[in-house]
């Protein structure tokens, strides 16, 4: 009983703390002062904002000093209406609130009838005078229209000034969209990521969790230098993103992007086929999907769904290696040591070997077993040169779903779910060529990230707003699990202990190599709340 009570108290305390740090994340704020034509402040003025896409409304009354604050507003276009008995109603449209923005709109009311309206359209750009830091916003139009390799939204963070991509933290465990960006000279793991007001950082390597693909992302901001306390424990910068939402109008799109080897030139070192032409890599990459959003109950309940699939087929066929020839295995190294195989330089084996010949009985039994194992391809070239192909196939997908519900004018809730999957099929079992087992090619893998966010915003009068964001995250990475097995040191007769049976890393200088590092099975499963 006491354990259950402690769990409940811990959960309540966590929610209260979380409600205090959600300010400025995935939402916006609008404030200002209302005055009359003489410059005097006007208390008791009703200020109402209406989100034009959904009909969402929020009202406050100005304080004794004429000021008003509307916090935790969803992003998007708004209409501002200011009214007081004895004055003309002031209406301003075309206000667009961006994620994390805190613009100020001051209003001057003219004396007149309440039924008279002063309308303002196409006003000057909104100015944020409350934030001391530097903030760049990447709007939806830029996200969709700017050239984007692979359609990874995280690459657009580089549009922010002083942002440098330092590469992947973990080569084979990071997802394709995982980035380690250093901003304003800060640590590359010092960036806080949030999505829809909920934390979106991977606790395993402190990088980002997946963001929605471009067509499903509304916008995001990059803030640094003089950040608010809401940024938490990340001092370098914060990236706040917002998923698209449904509106009172149905909207959606479909897309497909195609890349094909028929449109590309072959690799410079690609092998020449029987027709005398260089062989192409057979690239065929399809990236397709769509989005759909709209109302389920007008002005009340909205939905948004999106899906993207990436299917890639490619053969890297310009890989070069040198393996022992039948003559070398027979002990004859005269051709291998000739100028034809050494860039015009004659090589002589050192004593006790004579005439570049070696008694095969002097060969390492383990080396002979490796060459004769059937995992190393043979070469018909006198120098032992071979070119081999590596299939680089991917099957990735991402689904996004969001529901927004306006229970009352003072109470709104939403839920969002994102499922991101990356898969690479096994390579060794398809090629039976051990030379394809290298870190640069990557092992077979299945990486998945599931993120869920729940939000509740409730207005208590004109001076209190409580916003809660709860998130559940699960990430899993299966890198070459179960491991691709071929042989290990004990099976070759080498009396040493092996941590991963059936796996070995070998590197022959100026010859060939295969890496046990990419063959080691790894499973990482993380959950966060």
C-alpha positions in Angstrom: 0.0 0.0 0.0 2.8 2.4 0.9 4.7 1.5 -2.2 1.6 2.3 -4.4 1.1 5.6 -2.5 4.7 6.6 -3.1 4.3 5.7 -6.8 1.3 7.9 -7.1 2.9 10.8 -5.3 6.0 10.5 -7.5 3.9 10.5 -10.7 1.9 13.6 -9.5 5.2 15.4 -8.6 6.6 14.6 -12.0 3.6 15.9 -13.8 3.7 19.1 -11.8 7.3 19.6 -12.6 6.7 18.8 -16.3 3.8 21.3 -16.4 6.2 24.0 -15.4 8.8 23.4 -18.1 6.5 23.0 -21.0 6.3 26.8 -21.4 7.7 27.8 -24.8 7.9 24.3 -26.2 5.8 23.5 -29.2 3.5 26.4 -28.3 3.6 30.2 -28.5 2.6 33.2 -26.5 1.0 36.5 -27.4 1.1 39.6 -25.2 0.8 43.3 -25.3 -0.8 46.4 -23.8 -4.1 48.0 -24.6 -4.3 51.8 -24.5 -6.7 54.6 -25.6 -5.9 57.2 -28.1 -4.5 59.5 -25.5 -2.0 56.8 -24.4 -3.7 55.9 -21.2 -3.9 52.2 -20.3 -7.2 50.4 -20.4 -8.0 47.7 -17.8 -10.8 45.3 -18.1 -10.6 45.0 -21.9 -11.6 41.6 -23.3 -8.9 40.2 -25.6 -9.8 37.2 -27.7 -7.7 35.2 -30.1 -9.1 32.7 -32.6 -7.1 30.2 -34.6 -8.6 30.5 -38.0 -7.8 27.0 -39.1 -9.6 25.2 -36.2 -11.9 27.8 -34.6 -9.9 27.4 -31.3 -10.6 30.5 -29.1 -8.9 31.9 -25.9 -10.0 35.0 -24.0 -8.4 37.1 -21.3 -9.1 40.4 -19.6 -6.4 43.1 -19.3 -4.9 43.9 -16.0 -4.9 47.3 -14.2 -1.9 48.3 -16.2 -3.6 47.4 -19.5 -1.4 44.4 -20.2 -2.5 41.0 -21.3 -0.8 37.6 -21.8 -2.1 34.6 -23.8 0.3 31.7 -23.1 0.5 28.1 -24.4 -1.2 28.8 -27.6 -1.0 26.3 -30.4 1.0 27.5 -33.4 -0.7 28.7 -36.5 -2.6 31.7 -38.0 -4.8 33.7 -35.6 -7.3 36.5 -35.5 -7.1 39.0 -32.6 -10.2 40.8 -31.3 -10.1 43.5 -28.6 -13.3 45.0 -27.3 -14.5 47.3 -24.5 -17.8 49.2 -24.0 -17.5 52.7 -25.3 -14.8 51.9 -27.7 -14.6 50.6 -31.2 -13.8 46.9 -31.5 -10.3 46.3 -32.8 -9.7 43.3 -35.0 -6.4 42.2 -36.5 -6.0 39.2 -38.8 -2.9 37.6 -40.4 -1.2 37.0 -37.1 1.0 33.8 -37.4 2.4 32.4 -34.2 5.5 30.2 -34.6 6.8 27.6 -32.3 8.5 29.1 -29.2 7.6 32.6 -30.3 6.5 35.3 -27.9 5.5 38.3 -30.0 4.0 41.5 -28.6 0.9 43.1 -30.2 0.0 46.5 -28.6 -3.5 47.8 -29.4 -4.9 51.3 -29.4 -8.7 51.5 -29.0 -10.6 54.5 -30.5 -13.7 56.0 -28.8 -16.9 54.8 -30.5 -19.7 52.3 -30.5 -18.8 48.7 -29.6 -20.5 47.6 -32.9 -18.0 49.7 -34.9 -14.9 47.7 -35.9 -11.4 48.8 -36.8 -9.9 46.0 -38.9 -6.1 45.7 -39.4 -4.7 43.3 -42.1 -1.2 42.9 -43.3 0.3 44.5 -40.3 4.0 44.9 -39.7 5.9 41.7 -38.8 5.5 40.5 -35.2 8.4 41.3 -32.9 9.5 39.2 -30.0 10.8 41.6 -27.3 10.8 39.1 -24.4 13.4 36.6 -25.6 17.0 37.5 -25.1 18.4 34.5 -27.0 18.8 33.9 -30.7 16.1 31.9 -32.4 15.6 30.8 -36.0 12.4 29.3 -37.2 12.2 26.9 -40.2 8.7 27.1 -41.6 6.8 24.4 -43.3 7.3 25.9 -46.8 11.1 25.8 -46.3 11.0 22.2 -45.0 9.1 21.0 -48.0 10.7 23.1 -50.8 14.4 23.2 -49.9 16.6 20.5 -51.4 17.0 17.8 -48.8 19.1 14.7 -49.3 17.2 11.7 -48.1 14.4 13.9 -46.7 15.9 13.9 -43.2 14.5 16.9 -41.5 17.3 17.0 -39.0 19.7 18.1 -41.8 17.8 21.4 -41.9 19.0 22.3 -38.4 22.2 23.4 -40.2 20.2 26.4 -41.5 20.6 27.9 -38.1 23.7 30.0 -37.7 26.8 28.5 -36.1 25.5 24.9 -36.4 28.0 22.2 -37.4 27.2 18.5 -38.0 30.0 16.5 -36.3 28.8 13.1 -37.7 27.4 10.1 -36.0 28.0 9.2 -32.4 27.8 5.4 -33.0 28.4 4.3 -36.6 26.2 1.2 -36.7 23.8 1.9 -33.9 22.6 5.4 -34.9 19.5 5.8 -37.1 19.9 7.5 -40.4 18.2 10.7 -39.1 20.3 10.7 -35.9 22.6 13.8 -35.8 25.2 15.1 -33.5 25.2 18.8 -34.1 27.3 21.3 -32.3 25.6 24.7 -32.1 27.2 28.0 -31.0 30.4 26.2 -29.9 28.6 23.9 -27.5 28.9 20.2 -27.1 27.4 18.1 -29.8 25.4 16.3 -27.2 24.3 19.5 -25.6 21.3 20.1 -27.7 17.8 19.6 -26.3 15.2 18.2 -28.7 11.5 18.4 -28.2 8.5 17.4 -30.4 5.0 18.7 -29.7 6.3 19.9 -26.3 7.5 16.5 -25.2 11.2 15.5 -24.9 12.5 14.0 -28.1 16.1 13.1 -27.1 17.6 9.6 -27.3 18.8 8.7 -23.8 21.2 6.1 -25.2 23.5 8.6 -27.0 22.0 12.0 -26.2 21.1 12.7 -29.8 17.7 13.2 -31.3 14.9 10.8 -31.7 13.2 10.7 -35.1 11.2 13.7 -36.3 8.3 13.5 -38.7 9.2 13.5 -42.4 9.0 16.9 -44.1 5.3 16.6 -45.2 4.2 15.7 -41.7 6.2 18.4 -39.8 4.6 21.9 -39.3 7.8 23.8 -38.3 10.7 23.8 -35.9 12.9 26.4 -34.2 16.5 26.4 -33.2 17.3 28.6 -30.1 20.6 29.3 -28.5 22.4 32.0 -26.4 20.4 33.2 -23.4 17.9 30.4 -23.4 15.0 30.2 -20.9 15.0 27.7 -18.0 12.6 25.5 -20.1 15.6 24.3 -22.1 16.5 22.1 -19.1 19.9 20.5 -18.8 21.1 21.2 -22.4 23.1 24.4 -22.5 24.1 24.6 -26.1 20.8 24.9 -27.9 17.2 23.7 -28.1 15.3 22.4 -31.1 11.5 22.6 -30.8 9.4 20.9 -33.5 5.7 20.7 -34.0 3.8 17.9 -35.9 1.1 19.0 -38.3 -2.5 18.9 -37.0 -5.9 18.6 -38.6 -8.0 21.6 -39.3 -11.6 22.4 -40.3 -10.7 21.7 -43.9 -9.5 18.4 -45.3 -6.0 18.6 -46.6 -3.4 16.1 -47.7 -0.9 15.2 -50.4 0.8 12.3 -52.0 4.4 12.1 -53.2 7.0 9.8 -54.7 10.7 10.4 -55.3 12.7 8.2 -57.6 16.4 7.7 -58.1 17.6 5.2 -60.6 20.9 4.1 -62.0 19.7 4.8 -65.5 19.9 8.5 -64.7 23.4 8.3 -63.2 26.9 7.8 -64.5 28.7 4.6 -63.4 31.4 4.8 -60.7 34.9 5.6 -61.9 36.4 2.4 -60.7 33.4 0.2 -61.7 34.3 -3.0 -63.6 33.9 -3.2 -67.3 31.3 -5.6 -68.6 31.3 -7.9 -71.6 29.9 -5.0 -73.7 32.9 -2.9 -72.9 31.0 -0.5 -70.8 31.3 0.2 -67.1 28.8 -1.6 -65.0 26.3 0.6 -63.1 25.3 0.1 -59.5 21.7 -0.9 -60.2 20.4 1.8 -57.9 16.6 2.0 -57.6 15.4 4.1 -54.7 11.7 4.8 -54.2 10.5 7.2 -51.5 6.7 7.5 -51.4 3.9 8.3 -49.1 1.2 10.8 -48.2 -0.6 12.8 -45.6 -4.3 13.4 -44.7 -5.8 15.7 -42.1 -9.2 17.1 -41.3 -12.1 17.4 -38.9 -13.9 14.5 -37.3 -16.2 17.0 -35.5 -16.0 20.5 -36.8 -14.4 23.0 -34.4 -14.0 20.2 -31.9 -12.1 17.0 -33.0 -9.4 16.8 -35.6 -7.1 14.1 -37.0 -3.9 14.0 -39.0 -2.1 10.9 -40.4 1.0 10.5 -42.5 3.1 7.7 -43.8 6.4 7.5 -45.7 8.2 4.4 -47.1 11.7 4.3 -48.4 12.8 1.3 -50.5 16.3 1.2 -51.8 18.2 -1.3 -53.9 21.8 -0.7 -54.8 24.9 -2.7 -55.6 28.3 -1.2 -54.8 30.4 -2.9 -57.5 33.7 -0.9 -57.5 35.2 -2.5 -54.4 38.9 -3.6 -54.8 40.9 -6.2 -53.0 43.9 -8.5 -53.5 43.8 -12.2 -52.6 46.3 -15.0 -52.9 46.4 -16.6 -56.4 46.8 -20.3 -57.0 50.5 -19.7 -57.8 51.0 -17.9 -54.5 49.3 -20.8 -52.7 51.8 -23.1 -54.4 54.7 -21.0 -53.1 55.4 -19.1 -56.4 55.5 -15.4 -55.7 57.5 -14.4 -58.8 54.6 -12.8 -60.6 53.3 -11.1 -57.4 56.7 -9.6 -56.9 57.2 -8.5 -60.5 57.0 -4.8 -61.6 53.6 -5.6 -63.2 52.0 -6.1 -59.8 53.9 -3.4 -57.9 53.6 -0.2 -59.9 56.8 -0.8 -61.9 58.9 -1.8 -58.9 60.6 -5.1 -58.6 60.1 -6.7 -55.1 62.3 -9.4 -53.7 61.3 -11.6 -50.7 63.8 -11.4 -47.9 66.0 -14.3 -46.8 65.7 -17.2 -46.3 63.4 -17.2 -49.3 65.2 -17.6 -52.7 63.9 -16.5 -56.1 60.7 -15.2 -54.6 59.6 -18.8 -53.8 58.3 -20.1 -50.5 57.9 -23.7 -49.4 54.1 -24.1 -48.8 54.8 -26.1 -45.7 56.0 -22.8 -44.1 52.6 -21.2 -44.5 50.6 -20.5 -41.5 48.0 -23.3 -41.1 45.4 -20.7 -39.9 46.1 -18.5 -43.0 45.7 -21.5 -45.3 42.4 -22.4 -43.7 41.1 -18.9 -44.2 41.9 -18.9 -47.9 40.5 -22.4 -48.4 37.4 -21.9 -46.3 35.3 -20.9 -49.3 34.4 -17.5 -47.8 37.2 -15.7 -49.7 36.7 -15.3 -53.4 39.4 -16.5 -55.8 41.0 -14.3 -58.5 42.0 -15.1 -62.1 44.2 -12.0 -62.2 47.9 -12.8 -62.0 48.4 -10.2 -59.3 45.4 -11.4 -57.3 43.2 -8.4 -57.9 39.5 -8.8 -57.6 36.5 -6.5 -57.8 33.5 -7.5 -55.8 30.0 -6.1 -55.3 28.2 -5.4 -52.1 24.4 -5.1 -52.0 23.3 -2.0 -50.0 19.5 -2.5 -49.6 17.3 -0.6 -47.2 13.6 -0.9 -46.2 12.6 2.1 -44.1 9.2 3.4 -43.0 7.6 6.0 -40.8 4.0 6.5 -39.7 2.7 9.5 -37.8 -0.8 10.0 -36.2 -2.2 12.8 -34.2 -5.6 13.7 -32.7 -6.6 17.1 -31.3 -9.7 17.6 -29.2 -11.1 20.9 -28.0 -13.2 19.9 -25.1 -14.2 23.5 -24.2 -12.8 26.9 -24.9 -10.6 26.5 -21.8 -9.6 22.9 -22.2 -7.7 21.2 -25.0 -6.0 17.8 -25.3 -4.0 16.0 -28.0 -2.3 12.7 -28.6 0.5 11.9 -31.1 2.2 8.6 -32.0 5.2 8.2 -34.3 6.7 4.8 -35.4 10.0 4.9 -37.3 11.6 1.7 -38.6 14.9 1.2 -40.5 15.8 -2.3 -41.9 18.9 -3.6 -43.8 18.8 -7.2 -44.9 21.7 -9.6 -44.3 24.6 -9.3 -46.8 26.9 -12.1 -46.0 24.4 -14.9 -46.5 23.4 -13.5 -49.9 26.9 -13.1 -51.3 28.9 -15.8 -49.5 31.8 -13.3 -49.8 33.5 -12.6 -46.5 35.0 -9.4 -47.8 31.6 -7.7 -47.6 31.7 -7.9 -43.8 33.2 -4.5 -43.1 32.1 -1.6 -40.9 31.9 0.8 -43.9 29.2 -1.3 -45.5 27.2 -1.8 -42.3 25.7 -5.0 -40.9 22.2 -6.3 -41.2 20.1 -4.4 -38.7 16.6 -3.4 -37.6 16.2 -0.1 -35.8 12.9 1.1 -34.4 11.9 4.1 -32.5 8.3 4.6 -31.1 7.4 7.9 -29.5 4.1 8.9 -28.0 3.1 12.4 -26.6 0.0 13.3 -24.7 -0.8 17.0 -24.0 -3.4 18.7 -21.8 -3.9 22.4 -21.6 -6.4 23.9 -19.2 -7.1 27.6 -18.5 -8.0 28.6 -15.0 -9.4 32.1 -15.2 -7.5 34.9 -16.9 -4.3 34.5 -14.9 -3.5 30.8 -14.8 -2.8 28.2 -17.5 -1.7 24.7 -16.7 -0.1 22.7 -19.5 1.1 19.1 -19.1 3.1 17.0 -21.6 3.7 13.3 -21.0 5.7 11.1 -23.3 6.6 7.4 -23.7 9.6 6.4 -25.8 10.9 3.0 -26.8 13.9 2.5 -29.0 15.4 -0.8 -30.1 18.4 -1.6 -32.3 19.3 -5.1 -33.5 22.6 -4.9 -35.2 23.6 -8.2 -36.8 21.5 -10.2 -34.4 21.9 -13.1 -34.6 25.5 -12.6 -35.8 26.6 -13.7 -39.2 29.0 -16.5 -38.4 31.8 -17.9 -40.5 34.9 -19.0 -38.5 36.8 -17.9 -35.4 40.3 -18.3 -34.0 39.7 -21.7 -32.3 38.2 -23.2 -35.4 41.4 -22.1 -37.3 43.6 -23.8 -34.7 44.6 -20.6 -32.9 44.5 -21.4 -29.1 42.9 -18.1 -27.8 39.6 -17.4 -26.3 36.9 -15.8 -28.5 34.2 -13.6 -27.0 31.9 -14.1 -30.0 32.0 -17.6 -31.5 32.2 -17.8 -35.2 33.5 -14.3 -35.7 37.0 -13.0 -36.5 38.5 -9.8 -37.8 41.4 -10.0 -40.2 43.3 -7.2 -42.0 46.0 -7.9 -44.6 48.0 -4.8 -45.5 47.5 -3.9 -49.2 45.5 -7.0 -49.6 42.0 -7.6 -48.1 40.2 -7.2 -44.9 37.0 -8.2 -43.1 35.9 -6.8 -39.8 34.5 -8.8 -36.9 33.4 -5.5 -35.5 30.5 -5.3 -38.0 29.7 -8.9 -37.3 29.3 -8.7 -33.6 25.7 -9.0 -32.7 24.2 -6.1 -30.7 20.8 -5.5 -29.2 19.9 -2.3 -27.5 16.4 -1.7 -26.1 15.6 1.5 -24.3 12.5 2.9 -22.8 11.8 6.3 -21.3 8.9 8.1 -19.7 
